[in-house]
Amino acid sequence: MTFTRFFLRRMMMVIPLLVGIVFGTFMLIRVGGLDPVGLLAGPTATAEEFDIIRAELGLDQPLWAQFGIYIGNVLQGDLGESWLSTRPVLDDMLDRVPVTLELLLWGVGIGAIIGIPIGLKAAFKPDGTFDHVSRFFSLFGFSIPTYWLGLMMLFVFFYLLRWAPPGIGRIGLMVSQPPEVTGTYLMDSLIAGDWTAFRSALSHLILPVTCIAVIAAAPIIKHTRAIAIEVISSDAVRYAKASGLPTLTVRRMVLRNAATPVLTFVGTELTGLVGTTSLIEYVFAWGGLGQYGLNAIINGDFTAVQGYVLFLALFSIFVFLIIDFVVFLIEPRAELQ
């Protein structure tokens, strides 16, 4: 199968999925019973003011007409206006996406770098001392509440030891923000050559990234171990061992055969941890997309909630498309099975 054909097949699958996602976000408020008109108008609004706001939002029209208006606005990049920030929701999210991606990619990346080798090593010697320790660490990461881990990190490393800065944002209060290029203080300060801002941004990044890395590494260790054990017990690997191949060669075979399912699982972790990141952002006052969405949910900002949910769904589709393409390049036979 050629890459072009593979790409076209995936796009044909994505189109109806996108339509379903847009319809799901549209129905989010309608099914949830949240009245956006009441939230926007306020408790002292008159009946005439209610009717005016309802007409401005198009809520006085039939449901199918409302959906047509909504999908037309989405195609034009109009996700509505947040009543909290009084700005377009798309602008709010675009400002915060790099902030969240910085936290998420560093956390999941470090979690994968730690979790995959640990899972592989535990699989080669199951029920050994290292395997038991790794499974304990994995169970710890699974069971610990996200917000509690963030609070304990601040309590120990900021309050008790004074090793880390307080959880008050992405950079110190007395440090000037670097000129915006990428939207992340770490990269922008590096580009500007502002080493004071770089050190401050890096120090503020360590604790929240560590929290996400711990949470991400736990399931990666568990699933990598399970996948590798299954590969090791396969006929091909057992034949390689019986043939007297060197241990390093056998381990390379296991790694090659386990790469595709492990990579797919890491992609799943990346999308699944977007919601978890919102709690970490809230604890550390990070100001990213996760904190934006959480505040919108708490305060009933329905247009921001719709935009946030739509972004999460589109981000998941994008990540899985990238994973599919990478898997196709690594192992084209997987698509033929």
C-alpha positions as CSV (number, residue, x, y, z in Angstrom):
1,M,0.0,0.0,0.0
2,T,1.4,3.4,-1.0
3,F,1.6,6.3,1.4
4,T,-0.8,8.4,-0.7
5,R,-3.4,5.7,-0.6
6,F,-3.0,5.3,3.1
7,F,-3.3,9.0,3.6
8,L,-6.5,9.2,1.5
9,R,-8.0,6.3,3.5
10,R,-7.3,8.0,6.8
11,M,-8.7,11.4,5.5
12,M,-11.9,9.6,4.4
13,M,-12.3,8.3,7.9
14,V,-11.6,11.6,9.5
15,I,-14.3,13.7,7.6
16,P,-17.4,12.0,9.1
17,L,-15.6,11.9,12.5
18,L,-15.1,15.7,12.3
19,V,-18.8,16.2,11.5
20,G,-19.8,14.1,14.5
21,I,-17.4,16.0,16.8
22,V,-18.9,19.4,15.7
23,F,-22.4,18.1,16.2
24,G,-21.4,16.7,19.6
25,T,-20.0,20.0,20.8
26,F,-23.1,21.8,19.4
27,M,-25.4,19.5,21.4
28,L,-23.2,19.8,24.6
29,I,-25.1,22.8,26.0
30,R,-28.5,21.7,24.6
31,V,-28.3,18.3,26.3
32,G,-26.7,19.6,29.5
33,G,-29.6,21.8,30.3
34,L,-27.4,24.9,30.7
35,D,-29.2,28.1,29.7
36,P,-26.6,30.4,28.2
37,V,-29.2,33.2,27.8
38,G,-29.7,33.3,31.6
39,L,-26.0,33.4,32.2
40,L,-25.4,36.2,29.8
41,A,-28.4,38.2,30.7
42,G,-28.0,38.1,34.5
43,P,-30.6,37.8,37.3
44,T,-32.0,41.3,36.8
45,A,-32.7,41.1,33.0
46,T,-36.2,41.7,31.6
47,A,-38.1,39.4,29.3
48,E,-37.3,41.7,26.4
49,E,-33.6,41.5,27.1
50,F,-33.8,37.7,27.2
51,D,-35.5,37.7,23.8
52,I,-32.8,40.0,22.3
53,I,-30.0,37.9,23.5
54,R,-31.7,34.7,22.4
55,A,-32.2,36.2,18.9
56,E,-28.5,37.4,18.8
57,L,-27.4,33.8,19.6
58,G,-29.8,32.3,17.1
59,L,-31.5,30.3,19.8
60,D,-34.9,31.4,18.7
61,Q,-34.6,29.3,15.5
62,P,-35.2,25.5,15.0
63,L,-32.4,23.1,16.1
64,W,-31.4,22.2,12.6
65,A,-31.0,25.9,11.7
66,Q,-29.0,26.6,14.9
67,F,-26.6,23.7,13.9
68,G,-26.3,25.2,10.4
69,I,-25.3,28.5,11.9
70,Y,-22.9,26.9,14.3
71,I,-21.1,24.8,11.7
72,G,-20.9,27.8,9.4
73,N,-19.3,29.8,12.1
74,V,-16.9,27.0,13.0
75,L,-15.7,26.7,9.4
76,Q,-14.9,30.4,9.5
77,G,-13.0,30.1,12.7
78,D,-15.7,31.8,14.8
79,L,-16.2,29.9,18.0
80,G,-18.1,32.7,19.7
81,E,-17.1,35.2,22.4
82,S,-16.2,34.3,26.0
83,W,-18.3,36.3,28.5
84,L,-15.5,35.9,31.0
85,S,-12.7,37.4,28.9
86,T,-15.0,39.3,26.4
87,R,-12.6,38.1,23.7
88,P,-13.2,35.6,20.8
89,V,-12.8,32.1,22.1
90,L,-10.5,31.1,19.3
91,D,-8.1,34.0,20.1
92,D,-8.1,32.9,23.8
93,M,-7.3,29.3,22.9
94,L,-4.6,30.1,20.4
95,D,-2.8,32.3,23.0
96,R,-2.9,29.3,25.5
97,V,-2.3,26.3,23.2
98,P,1.6,26.7,23.2
99,V,1.5,27.1,27.0
100,T,-0.3,23.8,27.5
101,L,1.6,22.0,24.8
102,E,4.9,23.0,26.4
103,L,3.8,21.4,29.7
104,L,2.2,18.3,28.0
105,L,5.0,17.4,25.6
106,W,7.7,17.8,28.2
107,G,5.8,15.8,30.7
108,V,4.7,12.9,28.4
109,G,8.1,12.9,26.6
110,I,10.0,12.5,29.9
111,G,7.5,10.0,31.1
112,A,8.0,7.9,27.9
113,I,11.8,8.2,28.1
114,I,11.7,6.9,31.7
115,G,8.8,4.4,31.3
116,I,9.7,2.6,28.1
117,P,13.2,1.4,29.2
118,I,11.9,0.5,32.7
119,G,9.0,-1.5,31.2
120,L,11.4,-3.3,28.8
121,K,13.9,-4.1,31.5
122,A,11.2,-5.4,33.8
123,A,9.9,-7.6,30.9
124,F,13.2,-9.3,30.3
125,K,13.4,-10.4,34.0
126,P,9.8,-10.9,35.1
127,D,9.1,-11.4,38.8
128,G,12.6,-10.2,39.7
129,T,13.5,-7.4,42.1
130,F,13.6,-4.7,39.4
131,D,10.2,-5.9,38.1
132,H,8.6,-5.7,41.5
133,V,10.0,-2.2,42.1
134,S,8.9,-1.0,38.7
135,R,5.4,-2.4,39.3
136,F,5.2,-0.6,42.7
137,F,6.2,2.7,41.0
138,S,3.6,2.1,38.3
139,L,0.9,1.4,40.9
140,F,1.9,4.5,42.8
141,G,1.5,6.6,39.7
142,F,-1.8,5.1,38.9
143,S,-3.4,5.6,42.3
144,I,-2.1,9.0,43.3
145,P,-4.6,11.9,42.7
146,T,-3.2,14.5,40.2
147,Y,-4.0,17.6,42.2
148,W,-2.7,16.0,45.4
149,L,0.6,15.3,43.8
150,G,1.0,18.9,42.6
151,L,0.1,20.3,46.0
152,M,2.6,17.9,47.7
153,M,5.3,18.9,45.2
154,L,4.7,22.6,46.2
155,F,4.6,21.8,49.9
156,V,7.9,19.8,49.9
157,F,10.0,21.5,47.3
158,F,8.8,25.1,47.8
159,Y,7.5,25.4,51.3
160,L,9.8,23.0,53.2
161,L,13.0,22.8,51.2
162,R,12.8,26.2,49.3
163,W,14.3,24.5,46.2
164,A,11.6,25.5,43.8
165,P,9.7,28.7,43.1
166,P,6.0,29.1,44.2
167,G,3.3,28.0,41.9
168,I,2.3,31.4,40.7
169,G,2.7,31.1,37.0
170,R,5.3,30.4,34.3
171,I,8.0,33.0,35.3
172,G,9.1,35.0,38.3
173,L,7.2,38.1,39.3
174,M,10.4,40.2,39.2
175,V,11.6,38.8,35.8
176,S,10.6,40.6,32.6
177,Q,8.8,38.4,30.1
178,P,10.8,37.8,26.9
179,P,9.4,39.0,23.5
180,E,6.7,36.6,22.3
181,V,7.8,34.3,19.4
182,T,6.5,30.8,20.2
183,G,4.2,31.6,23.1
184,T,6.4,29.7,25.6
185,Y,8.6,31.6,28.0
186,L,11.3,28.9,27.9
187,M,11.8,28.9,24.1
188,D,11.2,32.7,23.7
189,S,13.8,33.5,26.4
190,L,16.2,31.2,24.7
191,I,15.6,32.8,21.3
192,A,16.0,36.3,22.8
193,G,19.2,35.2,24.7
194,D,17.6,36.4,28.0
195,W,19.3,33.9,30.4
196,T,17.6,35.4,33.5
197,A,14.2,34.8,32.0
198,F,15.3,31.3,30.8
199,R,16.4,30.2,34.2
200,S,13.2,31.5,35.8
201,A,11.0,29.8,33.2
202,L,12.9,26.6,33.6
203,S,12.7,26.6,37.3
204,H,8.9,27.2,37.1
205,L,8.6,24.3,34.6
206,I,10.3,21.6,36.6
207,L,7.6,20.8,39.2
208,P,4.5,20.7,36.9
209,V,6.5,18.7,34.3
210,T,7.6,16.3,37.0
211,C,4.0,15.7,38.1
212,I,2.9,15.0,34.5
213,A,5.9,12.8,33.9
214,V,5.1,10.7,37.0
215,I,1.5,10.3,36.0
216,A,2.4,9.5,32.3
217,A,5.3,7.1,33.2
218,A,3.1,4.8,35.3
219,P,0.8,3.4,32.6
220,I,3.7,3.4,30.1
221,I,5.7,1.1,32.3
222,K,2.8,-1.2,32.8
223,H,1.8,-1.5,29.2
224,T,5.3,-1.6,27.8
225,R,6.1,-4.5,30.2
226,A,2.9,-6.3,29.1
227,I,3.6,-5.8,25.4
228,A,7.3,-6.8,25.7
229,I,6.4,-10.0,27.7
230,E,4.0,-11.0,24.9
231,V,6.6,-10.4,22.2
232,I,9.3,-12.3,24.2
233,S,6.9,-15.3,24.4
234,S,6.3,-15.3,20.6
235,D,7.6,-18.1,18.4
236,A,10.0,-15.8,16.6
237,V,11.8,-14.6,19.7
238,R,11.9,-18.1,21.2
239,Y,13.4,-19.5,18.0
240,A,16.0,-16.7,18.0
241,K,16.9,-17.6,21.6
242,A,17.1,-21.3,20.7
243,S,19.3,-20.5,17.7
244,G,21.9,-19.0,20.1
245,L,21.6,-15.4,18.9
246,P,23.3,-12.9,21.1
247,T,21.2,-11.3,23.9
248,L,21.6,-7.9,22.4
249,T,20.2,-9.1,19.1
250,V,17.2,-10.7,20.8
251,R,16.5,-7.5,22.7
252,R,16.6,-5.5,19.4
253,M,14.1,-7.9,18.0
254,V,11.8,-7.5,21.0
255,L,12.2,-3.7,20.8
256,R,11.4,-3.6,17.1
257,N,8.3,-5.8,17.4
258,A,7.1,-3.9,20.5
259,A,7.7,-0.4,19.0
260,T,4.4,-0.1,17.1
261,P,2.0,-0.9,20.0
262,V,4.1,1.0,22.5
263,L,4.1,4.1,20.2
264,T,0.4,3.8,19.8
265,F,-0.2,3.7,23.5
266,V,2.1,6.7,24.1
267,G,-0.1,8.6,21.6
268,T,-3.2,7.6,23.6
269,E,-1.5,8.8,26.8
270,L,-0.7,12.1,25.1
271,T,-4.4,12.7,24.3
272,G,-5.7,11.3,27.6
273,L,-3.5,13.5,29.7
274,V,-4.8,16.8,28.3
275,G,-7.6,16.8,30.8
276,T,-5.3,15.8,33.6
277,T,-3.0,18.7,32.7
278,S,-5.8,21.1,33.4
279,L,-5.6,20.2,37.1
280,I,-1.8,20.6,37.2
281,E,-2.3,24.0,35.5
282,Y,-4.8,25.0,38.1
283,V,-2.6,24.1,41.0
284,F,0.5,25.9,39.5
285,A,-1.6,28.8,38.1
286,W,0.0,28.0,34.7
287,G,-2.5,29.9,32.6
288,G,-2.7,27.4,29.8
289,L,-5.6,26.0,27.8
290,G,-6.4,23.4,30.5
291,Q,-6.9,26.1,33.2
292,Y,-8.9,28.1,30.7
293,G,-11.3,25.2,30.0
294,L,-11.6,24.4,33.7
295,N,-12.5,28.0,34.6
296,A,-15.0,28.0,31.8
297,I,-16.7,24.9,33.1
298,I,-16.7,26.2,36.7
299,N,-18.2,29.6,35.7
300,G,-20.6,28.3,33.0
301,D,-18.9,30.1,30.1
302,F,-20.7,27.9,27.5
303,T,-19.0,29.3,24.4
304,A,-15.6,28.7,25.9
305,V,-16.6,25.2,27.0
306,Q,-17.8,24.4,23.5
307,G,-14.5,25.7,22.0
308,Y,-12.4,23.8,24.6
309,V,-14.2,20.5,24.0
310,L,-13.9,21.0,20.2
311,F,-10.2,21.6,20.5
312,L,-9.6,18.5,22.7
313,A,-11.4,16.3,20.1
314,L,-9.5,17.8,17.2
315,F,-6.2,17.5,19.0
316,S,-6.9,13.8,19.7
317,I,-7.7,13.2,16.0
318,F,-4.5,15.1,15.0
319,V,-2.3,13.1,17.4
320,F,-3.8,9.7,16.2
321,L,-3.2,10.7,12.6
322,I,0.4,11.5,13.3
323,I,0.8,8.2,15.2
324,D,-0.8,6.3,12.3
325,F,1.6,7.9,9.8
326,V,4.6,7.1,11.9
327,V,3.5,3.5,12.5
328,F,3.0,3.1,8.7
329,L,6.5,4.3,8.1
330,I,8.0,2.0,10.8
331,E,5.9,-1.0,10.0
332,P,3.9,-0.8,6.7
333,R,2.7,-4.5,7.2
334,A,0.6,-3.5,10.2
335,E,-1.9,-1.7,7.9
336,L,-2.3,-4.9,5.8
337,Q,-3.3,-7.1,8.7
